[in-house]
Amino acid sequence: ALLARWRGDFERNVLTAVLLTESVRDRLTPGEGRVVTISSIAALRGAGSFGAAKASLHAWNHFLAAQLGPSGITANIVAPGT
């Protein structure tokens, strides 16, 4: 049950965003493209498997922003509650 919860939270909160973004990445227009990822304040305050997944999402978003930034495409994260 514990492993299933952790795996499920990671798949729902990280892999869905990564796979969706990667599926449209080649359609993002240089200088105009925008990626906005929805997260949660739990990433900043810790909340078990959910918070860890959201923290992973934040780390991935920073990586994505560094990759896309040179072509003028932004990647930002919105964490309601912050």
Secondary structure by P-SEA (a helix, b strand, c coil): caaaaaaaaaaaccaaaaaaaaacccccccccbbbbbbbcccccccccaaaaaaaaaaaaaaaaaaaaccccbbbbbbbccc
